[in-house]
Amino acid sequence: MNKAELIEHIALQADISKASATRALEAMIEGVKASLKKGDSVSVVGFGTFAVTKRAARTGRNPRTGNEIKIKAAKVPKFRPGKGLRDALN
């Protein structure tokens, strides 16, 4: 399912226009981004939790040349599915 299909699904399930569904989805995505950027996590009960974790700096290897390269530390988004989502899949 891509974003357009998700918007169509939201519009049908909530009985709203596609424009309203698009605004709702965009608002949700922006809200998650803003919270993660501040370092907070976002929990949706029954669905899952979005959080930010820190990945330490490390030494890697260039696959083409074999030379060692330094990879900077980074903040990466993580998603941990909730019980409701896991149960729905199994």
Helices and strands as residue ranges (DSSP letters): H 3-14, H 18-38, E 42-44, E 48-55, E 58-61, E 68-71, E 74-81, H 83-89
